[in-house]
């Protein structure tokens, strides 16, 4: 519930004014940037820091400035271009998404929420982000940062929990101005506030634009020690082995023999499991005999055994 002393318009206005003075200068926020560029940025930013996304984003759009340009290229090239950005299935999703945009919408990113949600790999958050930031529509755009801001400032709770719920969308929408342009600005502002001020660890309450009306601050609770979710371990996991295998395949100009892939990791069982997972996920495909390549990097070939 919103306190009587602070209407939803007051909250959105305070955060939006702060945003207009303090927002980071990021290329996907440049006025007039297209919906495709915003869609690419939102997919890349999932679970990935801005500093890592910036060079990949700029290189991606320099090569594929439109959905049609990406759809005309191979999935393998999308995976190569993704490099070490992490979670490479996102590259495949962007390629599938570009293909669908060309086939269903004449190469233009759709502006209707239901059409955005129907695109491959586009979920609740991404669809609403594109609708709001590319087309200026009034939709609650709720990521981890926004949920934290609303949880603290409005509900008085230090943490919003591990996943977005329908109630989070409702609570955030209640804070948005009625006018679509103002709502889109507020959505970006809420996100930015959570990213740089109302952080999970060591929030900077002294410079927060809503510090004086924040329910969490008013409750006198101590600052949280850190996120409720532990960071995922990477070293020694299947994710690391998958990354090592993909690195070899990205750099190859043709099929890679199984013997070459066997050199990246000593544990035969884990290596075979990681390779099988890449094939199952559609990132890698058999290339005939005992060799592999990136998906879509050549004609179909019979599948070899994936056992160690």
C-alpha positions as CSV (number, residue, x, y, z in Angstrom):
1,X,0.0,0.0,0.0
2,X,1.1,3.6,-0.7
3,X,1.2,5.8,2.3
4,X,-1.2,8.8,2.3
5,X,1.8,11.2,2.5
6,X,3.1,9.8,-0.8
7,X,0.9,9.3,-3.8
8,X,2.1,7.2,-6.6
9,X,2.6,10.4,-8.6
10,X,4.8,11.8,-6.0
11,X,7.0,8.7,-5.9
12,X,7.3,8.5,-9.6
13,X,8.0,12.2,-9.9
14,X,10.8,12.1,-7.4
15,X,12.5,9.2,-9.0
16,X,12.0,10.5,-12.5
17,X,13.5,13.9,-11.7
18,X,16.5,12.2,-10.1
19,X,16.9,10.0,-13.2
20,X,16.8,13.0,-15.6
21,X,19.8,14.5,-13.7
22,X,21.7,11.3,-12.9
23,X,21.1,8.6,-15.4
24,X,24.1,6.9,-16.9
25,X,24.9,7.7,-20.5
26,X,24.2,4.4,-22.2
27,X,23.8,3.9,-26.0
28,X,20.4,2.2,-25.8
29,X,19.1,5.3,-24.0
30,X,19.9,7.7,-26.8
31,X,16.8,9.4,-28.0
32,X,15.4,7.9,-31.1
33,X,17.3,4.6,-30.7
34,X,15.3,1.9,-32.5
35,X,13.3,-1.0,-31.0
36,X,15.7,-3.6,-32.4
37,X,18.6,-1.9,-30.6
38,X,16.6,-1.9,-27.3
39,X,15.6,-5.5,-27.7
40,X,19.3,-6.5,-28.3
41,X,20.3,-4.5,-25.2
42,X,17.7,-6.1,-23.0
43,X,18.6,-9.6,-24.0
44,X,22.3,-8.9,-23.5
45,X,21.8,-7.3,-20.1
46,X,20.1,-10.3,-18.6
47,X,22.4,-11.5,-15.8
48,X,25.3,-9.6,-17.3
49,X,26.9,-6.3,-16.0
50,X,26.6,-3.2,-18.2
51,X,30.4,-2.9,-18.5
52,X,30.6,-6.3,-20.2
53,X,27.6,-5.7,-22.4
54,X,28.7,-2.3,-23.9
55,X,31.4,-3.6,-26.4
56,X,29.3,-6.6,-27.3
57,X,26.2,-4.5,-28.0
58,X,28.1,-2.0,-30.2
59,X,29.8,-4.8,-32.2
60,X,26.5,-6.7,-32.6
61,X,24.6,-3.7,-34.0
62,X,27.5,-2.7,-36.2
63,X,27.2,-6.1,-37.9
64,X,23.5,-6.6,-37.7
65,X,21.7,-3.3,-37.4
66,X,18.3,-4.8,-38.3
67,X,16.5,-8.0,-37.5
68,X,16.7,-8.9,-41.2
69,X,20.5,-8.6,-41.2
70,X,20.8,-11.1,-38.4
71,X,18.1,-13.5,-39.8
72,X,20.1,-13.6,-43.1
73,X,23.2,-14.8,-41.3
74,X,23.7,-18.2,-39.7
75,X,23.1,-19.1,-36.0
76,X,26.7,-20.1,-35.8
77,X,27.8,-16.5,-36.5
78,X,25.5,-15.3,-33.8
79,X,27.1,-17.7,-31.3
80,X,30.6,-16.5,-32.5
81,X,29.7,-12.9,-32.2
82,X,28.3,-13.5,-28.7
83,X,31.9,-14.4,-27.6
84,X,32.4,-14.7,-23.9
85,X,29.3,-12.7,-22.9
86,X,27.9,-15.7,-21.1
87,X,24.7,-17.7,-21.4
88,X,25.2,-18.2,-25.1
89,X,21.7,-19.6,-25.6
90,X,20.7,-15.9,-25.6
91,X,22.5,-15.6,-29.0
92,X,20.4,-18.3,-30.4
93,X,17.2,-16.7,-29.0
94,X,18.1,-13.4,-30.6
95,X,18.7,-15.2,-34.0
96,X,15.4,-17.0,-33.6
97,X,13.7,-13.8,-32.6
98,X,15.1,-11.9,-35.6
99,X,13.9,-14.7,-37.9
100,X,10.4,-14.5,-36.4
101,X,10.3,-10.7,-36.7
102,X,11.1,-11.0,-40.4
103,X,8.6,-13.8,-41.1
104,X,5.8,-12.4,-39.0
105,X,6.2,-8.6,-38.9
106,X,8.1,-7.7,-42.1
107,X,11.4,-7.1,-40.3
108,X,10.0,-4.5,-37.8
109,X,10.0,-5.2,-34.1
110,X,6.3,-5.3,-33.2
111,X,4.8,-2.7,-30.9
112,X,2.0,-4.7,-29.4
113,X,2.7,-6.5,-26.1
114,X,1.0,-9.7,-27.2
115,X,3.1,-9.9,-30.4
116,X,6.3,-9.2,-28.4
117,X,5.4,-12.0,-25.9
118,X,4.9,-14.4,-28.8
119,X,8.5,-13.9,-30.1
120,X,10.9,-16.8,-29.4
121,X,12.8,-16.2,-26.1
122,X,11.0,-13.0,-25.2
123,X,9.4,-13.2,-21.8
124,X,7.4,-11.0,-19.5
125,X,10.2,-8.6,-18.6
126,X,11.8,-8.2,-22.1
127,X,8.4,-7.7,-23.8
128,X,7.4,-4.9,-21.5
129,X,10.8,-3.3,-21.6
130,X,10.6,-3.0,-25.4
131,X,7.0,-1.8,-25.3
132,X,7.9,0.9,-22.8
133,X,11.4,2.0,-23.8
134,X,11.0,1.7,-27.6
135,X,7.4,2.6,-28.0
136,X,6.6,4.7,-24.9
137,X,3.8,2.5,-23.7
138,X,2.5,2.2,-20.1
139,X,3.6,-1.2,-18.8
140,X,5.2,-2.2,-15.5
141,X,8.8,-3.1,-16.4
142,X,9.9,-5.2,-13.4
143,X,13.4,-6.7,-13.0
144,X,15.4,-7.5,-9.8
145,X,16.3,-3.8,-9.3
146,X,12.7,-2.5,-9.6
147,X,11.4,-5.2,-7.3
148,X,14.0,-4.2,-4.7
149,X,13.1,-0.5,-4.9
150,X,9.4,-1.1,-4.6
151,X,9.8,-3.7,-1.8
152,X,11.9,-1.3,0.3
153,X,10.3,2.1,-0.5
154,X,6.7,1.0,-0.6
155,X,6.4,-2.3,1.4
156,X,9.1,-1.6,3.9
157,X,10.8,-4.9,3.2
158,X,14.6,-5.2,2.7
159,X,14.3,-7.8,-0.1
160,X,11.8,-8.7,-2.7
161,X,12.5,-12.4,-3.0
162,X,14.1,-14.5,-5.7
163,X,11.5,-14.3,-8.5
164,X,9.0,-11.8,-10.1
165,X,5.4,-12.5,-9.1
166,X,2.2,-11.2,-10.5
167,X,1.9,-9.1,-7.4
168,X,5.1,-7.3,-8.3
169,X,3.7,-6.2,-11.6
170,X,0.6,-4.9,-9.9
171,X,2.5,-3.0,-7.2
172,X,4.8,-1.4,-9.8
173,X,2.0,-0.5,-12.2
174,X,0.3,1.3,-9.3
175,X,3.3,3.6,-9.1
176,X,3.4,4.6,-12.8
177,X,1.9,7.9,-14.0
178,X,-1.2,7.6,-16.1
179,X,0.4,9.2,-19.1
180,X,2.4,6.6,-21.2
181,X,5.4,8.8,-21.7
182,X,5.7,9.6,-18.0
183,X,5.2,5.9,-17.2
184,X,8.0,4.8,-19.5
185,X,10.3,7.4,-18.0
186,X,9.4,6.3,-14.5
187,X,10.0,2.6,-15.4
188,X,13.5,3.5,-16.6
189,X,14.1,5.6,-13.5
190,X,13.0,2.8,-11.0
191,X,15.4,0.5,-12.7
192,X,18.3,2.9,-12.6
193,X,17.7,3.7,-8.9
194,X,17.9,0.1,-8.0
195,X,21.0,-0.5,-10.1
196,X,23.1,2.4,-8.8
197,X,21.6,3.6,-5.4
198,X,19.2,1.1,-3.9
199,X,21.5,-1.7,-4.4
200,X,21.3,-5.2,-2.8
201,X,24.6,-4.7,-1.0
202,X,25.4,-1.3,0.7
203,X,22.5,0.9,-0.5
204,X,23.3,4.6,-0.8
205,X,20.3,5.9,1.2
206,X,21.9,9.3,1.8
207,X,21.6,10.2,-1.9
208,X,18.3,8.4,-2.6
209,X,15.6,10.8,-4.0
210,X,12.9,8.9,-2.0
211,X,14.9,8.5,1.3
212,X,12.6,10.8,3.2
213,X,9.5,8.8,2.3
214,X,11.0,5.3,2.1
215,X,9.0,2.8,4.3
216,X,12.1,0.6,4.8
217,X,14.2,3.6,6.1
218,X,11.3,4.6,8.3
219,X,11.1,1.2,9.8
220,X,14.7,1.5,11.2
221,X,15.8,-1.8,9.8
222,X,19.5,-2.4,9.4
223,X,21.0,-2.4,5.9
224,X,21.0,-5.9,4.4
225,X,24.3,-7.8,4.5
226,X,23.9,-8.7,0.8
227,X,21.6,-10.6,-1.6
228,X,19.5,-13.4,-0.3
229,X,20.7,-15.6,-3.2
230,X,24.3,-16.9,-3.1
231,X,26.3,-16.2,-6.3
232,X,26.5,-19.2,-8.5
233,X,29.8,-21.1,-8.5
234,X,31.5,-21.2,-11.9
235,X,34.9,-22.8,-11.5
236,X,34.8,-26.5,-12.1
237,X,31.1,-26.5,-13.2
238,X,29.6,-27.8,-16.4
239,X,29.1,-24.1,-17.3
240,X,32.9,-23.6,-17.3
241,X,33.4,-26.8,-19.4
242,X,30.7,-25.7,-21.9
243,X,32.4,-22.3,-22.2
244,X,35.8,-24.0,-22.9
245,X,34.3,-26.2,-25.6
246,X,32.4,-23.3,-27.2
247,X,35.6,-21.2,-27.3
248,X,37.3,-23.9,-29.4
249,X,34.4,-24.2,-31.7
250,X,34.0,-20.4,-32.1
251,X,37.6,-20.0,-33.2
252,X,37.4,-22.9,-35.7
253,X,36.8,-22.4,-39.4
254,X,35.5,-25.9,-39.9
255,X,34.4,-29.0,-38.0
256,X,36.5,-29.8,-34.9
257,X,37.5,-33.4,-34.2
258,X,36.4,-34.9,-31.0
259,X,40.1,-35.4,-30.1
260,X,40.7,-31.7,-30.1
261,X,37.7,-31.1,-27.8
262,X,38.9,-33.8,-25.5
263,X,41.9,-31.6,-24.7
264,X,39.9,-28.8,-23.0
265,X,39.0,-30.8,-19.9
266,X,40.5,-33.8,-18.2
267,X,37.3,-35.3,-16.7
268,X,35.9,-37.4,-19.5
269,X,32.4,-37.8,-17.9
270,X,31.9,-34.1,-17.3
271,X,33.3,-33.1,-20.6
272,X,31.0,-35.5,-22.5
273,X,28.0,-34.3,-20.4
274,X,28.8,-30.7,-21.2
275,X,29.2,-31.5,-24.9
276,X,25.9,-33.4,-25.0
277,X,24.2,-30.4,-23.2
278,X,25.5,-28.1,-25.9
279,X,24.1,-30.3,-28.6
280,X,20.7,-30.7,-26.8
281,X,20.5,-26.9,-26.4
282,X,21.0,-26.4,-30.1
283,X,24.3,-24.5,-29.8
284,X,26.5,-27.3,-31.2
285,X,25.8,-30.0,-33.8
286,X,27.5,-33.1,-35.1
287,X,29.6,-32.6,-38.3
288,X,30.1,-36.1,-39.4
289,X,32.3,-38.8,-38.0
290,X,33.7,-37.8,-34.6
291,X,33.6,-34.1,-35.1
292,X,31.4,-31.1,-34.1
293,X,30.7,-27.5,-35.2
294,X,28.6,-24.6,-34.1
295,X,24.9,-24.9,-34.9
296,X,24.1,-23.9,-38.5
297,X,27.7,-23.8,-39.6
298,X,27.3,-26.4,-42.3
299,X,25.0,-29.1,-43.8
300,X,23.4,-31.7,-41.6
301,X,25.4,-34.7,-40.6
302,X,24.7,-38.0,-38.8
303,X,24.9,-37.8,-35.0
304,X,27.9,-39.6,-33.4
305,X,27.8,-41.2,-30.0
306,X,28.3,-38.7,-27.2
307,X,29.4,-41.2,-24.5
308,X,32.8,-40.8,-22.9
